[in-house]
Every structure is written in C-alpha cells, then in structure tokens.
Amino acid sequence: MRKKIGKLAALVPGAEVRGNADTFVTDIVQDSRQVTPGALFVCVAGEHVDGHKFIPDVKAKGAAAIVTERDIEPQQGIVVLKVPNLDEALQVIVPFFFDVPSQRLRLIGITGTNGKTTTSFLLRSILRHAGHKVGLIGTIQTMIEEQRLPSQNTTPNIVDLQRLLAQMVEDGIEYVVMEVSSHALAQNRVAGCEFDTAVFTNFTQDHLDYHKTMENYLAAKAKLFEGLGGPGIKPDKTAVVNLDDEQAQYILERSQCGHLTYALGDESADLRAVDIKLGPLGSEFTIQGAFGRLPVRTHIAGLFNIYNVLSATGAAAAENVPYAVIGEAVSEFRGVPGRFETVDAGQLFNVVVDYAHTPDGLENILHTARDITENRIITVFGCGGDRDRTKRPIMGRIAAQLSDIVITTSDNPRTEDPEAILAEVEAGVAEVIGKKTHEKVTDRREAIYLAISLAHAGDTVIIAGKGHEDYQIIGTEKVHFDDREVAREALGGLG
C-alpha cells in the first residue's frame, strides 16, 4: 500500500497537512514498536499511554508522518496530519489506505453475549467443507486457512483489522468469519467493513463495567445490523437472528436487509431444531425449514450448542451453502478449545473446562453438566476484576443453585483485591447454599486441586471462567496459567 498524505487528508473535513502533502505513506500503525520507514503513526492519547510521547522514537525509525488532534508543527523529515477528531478520521482514512479489503471478500460478522466463538468455528468448518478458503478473526485466535495468529482482543483495533483483512485478500481468502464484540461496535473498530451476513446469537448480561446499562449494551450490538443495509458495493445482505431471544425483534427492526431466523421454541422461525436427543458427548436433532428436513448428529454437548449449530447453519444458508454440505460439516465438527472441553486422564469422573464467564453462560454449562452427571456437580469459578461487578452475586447464586459443591476462586483479578471480588460472588452463593458444601479458595491452582480431590466416581468437575486462556492477569501482569494443564496435574497426583 502507498498513498500520498494529501489524499488521506482530503477524506477528512477540516484536516490540515503541515508539511509536504505529496509525501507518500507506506503503512499506518498505532504501536510505535511496529513503525517502519514511511509509516504514518497514529498519536492516540490513551487512558494509560499517550502516543505523542513516542514521536521522537517513530521519527528515528523513519516514520513519514503522524496523525493527531493536537497543534504540532512539522519537524525535519516528518509531516503532521492534524484532524478535528482522530477516531472519526481513522474510520475513513484506514479502510481507504488498505483499499477497503472487505469489499473484495465475503465478510460474516457474529455478535451476541454467548456463542460467538463456537458459532464462528462451526461456520469456518462449514465454509471450508464447501471448498472455500476461509479466514477467522476471534477470541481464541486469528486464522488464515491453517495459519494461526494470536488474538489480543476479540475484534482488533481498526488499523490492525484493516491490515489483516488486506493480508487475507492478498492470500486469496474468499470468506472471513469475524466475532464482533460490543466494545468493537461501540468504538467503531469495524468502521469501513462491509459485512455480507451478520449473526445475532443472544443477549444476556455482560460488560456493564463498560456500557453501564443493558440498553447501551444492546444498542452497541445492534450497530452491526444497522450497518448491514447501508451503502456498499456488494448485494444480498442477510441478518441471521435467534428468534427465541427476547431482543430478536429489536435486532430485526434495525436490520435494513433480508433476514433468516432460527429457534428451538418459536414455530415461526425459518430454521428450527426438532426431535432433539441430548447425550453426554453430543446431540442428535433435525433442522427443519422451507428446504425440508436435515438430520444432524453433533459431537458438541448441550442445548446451547444446538443454538450455535442453528446460527452457523443460518449464516451458511445465507451464503448459499447446500444443506447437505452443512450437515456433513456439522457432523464432523469436534468442538472448540476451552468450550466444554473435557480433560481425560482415565479418571472415573468428568472434568470439564469452559470459558463461561457470564450468568447465562454459567447456567448453560451447569445444565449441560447435569445431563451427563450421575452423581454430584462440583463447580470451580470466579469473576474477573475491573469488570462488571453486578454479575458477581448473580453467578454465585446460579452456581449454588445448580451445583452440589461450589468452590469460589480467583479468575483474572487484575487490579482488584481478589478477596473483595470473592466477597461479592459469595453474597449470591449465600442466598441459596443451604446444606450444600461451599469453599472459598483464593488461589486458583489450589481450588482446582481441591475440586478434583473431592470428586468421586460419576461426579462432574466444572472449571469455569477462563476456558482457552493460558494466563492469569494479576495486577497489570500476565502470568502463565492454564486450567487444563492444572487439571491434568491434579489428576496425575491422584495416581
């Protein structure tokens, strides 16, 4: 990519070039460590770090220009692009610089409180089964076909996202399946992305530390669908919506395009799951719609995963994948790391690691655990620090209601006191604990060891909250910690 700074300035009303407007820019970066000769450095005055203090560093590395809201005079060898509003400027400059890559592939966005990751992996598998080259952007990792890249956020910032999409176009990717978080929508990180299909999985409480109210949270989710029928060059846009969710109509009313609905309960849905048989390791059911009936057998357990299959099926159908191909791909799918992932060392009880970190997510996995458990459910969980505090007692109450033994412990405490977090969780546990066993073990490793030491034949140990994560955030530092590894260590210690 190579663009004149003057051309970028022309996109932004009120922008001013201080220096040579004919200077070419060869990249756009927000991280000073990624600056290469010819780059345009974005000076973000962040909450913790002010990008302006790195101007001498990026100049030394050969940056051609900086973009800022501040009155900064050009320096020898570096041009200043001054804009009235940095966020708004980036929303037009960045996609243009990367030649609007989303218009050169099919882009599918998935949003909702729960189910985004499993739905995205399912849909990736279906599209690849249909013979397409597929990229994936999400919570666990980014994938360009089989190439795996680490993910810092569920949805990258606008610069990294557009660069990544451009790379996928260059690599011949036909479809990109993207998890789209409410934070990304609220912060306009997906500005300049022309989506072809958007999926709404569900809406339950989460992220109120950021959005403050459920109304704001829902409005952020809806932005994906409001933009679906807007200006663009690609035809045939579709909103795929879970009709069983209470907010389905809110989303449908804001979708200025065709829609395809799915449900278990609502008989008016375009796709329905009927004749459901739940098993300990998967399920059997039939997807019923105007196309007829499609029998499906899965290797992912739980009623919530039937919803995930339906959402992926709806998105694939919107992209004209034959239903027979969808059925074959779903039947071959083996699950997602850290999503109801079993840890098996030959023990006589189940050990399951899951990412469930919301009230609805925890309730779903505990109901699923009950379906596969002969005896007791032992639940280990905590809540993250510096995040939505209001869900802590709710999750405590759910764990106590649906488990036989509850062990509360640290999740990612971040800068909060772990004991203070647990006190708020335990307020909910105390409401219903009754004669059940409850333990508070702040150290997560000790809590997992305790849960496994208490387990008998026929029990299920649920370790919830972190799933695929291989770290714990304590203070501002990440330390290595993987629930699956610790569970295997504890099982090994049983002999």
LINWO-V799670 format. One record per helix or strand of 3 or more residues. SS is the DSSP state (alpha for helix, beta for strand). FROM is the first residue (numbers start at 1). LEN is the number of residues. If there is no record, write none. Layout:
ss:from:len
SS:FROM:LEN
SS:FROM:LEN
//
This chain:
ss:from:len
alpha:5:6
beta:16:3
beta:27:3
alpha:32:3
beta:39:4
alpha:51:10
beta:65:4
beta:78:5
alpha:86:12
alpha:101:4
beta:106:6
alpha:116:14
beta:134:4
beta:141:4
beta:147:4
alpha:158:13
beta:175:5
alpha:182:5
beta:197:4
alpha:208:4
alpha:214:13
beta:238:5
alpha:248:6
beta:258:6
beta:271:8
beta:283:7
beta:292:7
alpha:303:16
alpha:323:10
beta:350:5
alpha:359:14
beta:377:5
alpha:391:12
beta:405:4
alpha:418:15
beta:437:4
alpha:444:11
beta:460:5
beta:471:4
beta:477:4
alpha:483:11
//
